[in-house]
Amino acid sequence: MGRKKKQRLALVDGAAFAMPLTDGHFGVCRVLRNATDDESREWGAGSVLVASSAWMGDAVPDASDPTLRPILRLTHHAWKQVEEILWISDPLPDDFLPLGGIEPTADERDRPCYTMGGWASPRLQIRAQWRWDNEREVVLAEDAAEHEAALQKRCQLEEEQKVHLTNVTLEQLQEHVFFPNWTTYPSKKAILKSRQIMEETVQALLVLGNEATEQARLAVLQVCIERFNTLDEELDNFIETGAREDICEEFEALVHACGLGTHQDLADEWRDW
C-alpha cells in the first residue's frame, strides 16, 4: 500500500502556527488575511499576509493565550520599530504546528505591507529580537567578532589577488576556466558566451605577442569589454552586481597578464553595465 500523502494545512485567515526555533524554544506566526487577486498578481499566487508574534516560549502555546496577539516590532540592530509583517507565497514548512485560530482584528487585516519574504523570516526575527532584548552584550560581541573575521578574510583575499595579478600570464589564462562560480545564474547561454569572449581575448593577446604596442593591447581589451556590452543588451541586462564584479575581476587578470597592470579600472572606461 502506498504511503499516505501529508495533507497540506489550510492557510485561512487567522490560522496560527507554532514554529520550532534553533535553540529549542517556539515562536508563533499567524495569517492576517489571504491576498486579493491584485495582490496575488503582485506578490505571487496563494500569498498570505503573515504577522510574527512578539511571544517566544519553551513549549507550544494555546491559541487562546492573549500574549500571542501582539505583533513583533523589530528594534534589533538597525531596525526602527518595524512590525514583522510580510507577504509569503511559499508552502508552509513541515515542522510548523497548527495552533488553531487567532481571529485578526479589522485593523490587523488592513495593515499595509510592501514586503515579500519566506517562512524563515519569522523564525529568525523572533529569535534575533529576543536575543537583542535579553543578550545584547553577547550579540554585539558576536557581531564584532564576525566583522573582524570578515575583515581579515577580505584582507587575505585581497593579498592573494595581488600576488595572483603580479604573477599571472596569458599562458596560464589559456588554461583557466573563466567564471567558475557561475552555475545556476547567469543563464547557460550567458555563461558560455562570456567564457567565449574571455577565451578569445586571451588568444588575441597571445597572437599580438610580447612586442605589441600598448595601443594595440588596449584595443584588444576595449573590444573585450564592448563585446560584453553587446552581450548584456542581447541577454536582457544579465550583468547585475555579482556578475559585474566577477567580470571586472577576471578582466583585471587579463590586463595584468598582457603587461598593462599600471592602468587602473580600464573596464570602467568602456563598460555600459
Secondary structure, 3 states (H helix, E strand, C coil): CCCCCCCCCCCCCCEEEEEECCCCCEEEEEEEEECCHHHHHHHCCCCEEEEEEEEEECCCCCCCCHHHCCECEECCCCCCCEECEEEECCCCCCCCEEEEECCCCHHHHCCCCCCEECCHHHHHHHHHHHHHHHCHHHHHHHHHHHHHHHHHHHHHHHHHHHHHHHHCCHHHHHCCCCCCCCCCCCCHHHHHHHHHHHHHHHHHHHHHCCCCCHHHHHHHHHHHHHHHHHHHHHCCCCCCHHHHHHHHHHHHHHHHHCCCCCCCCHHHHHCCC
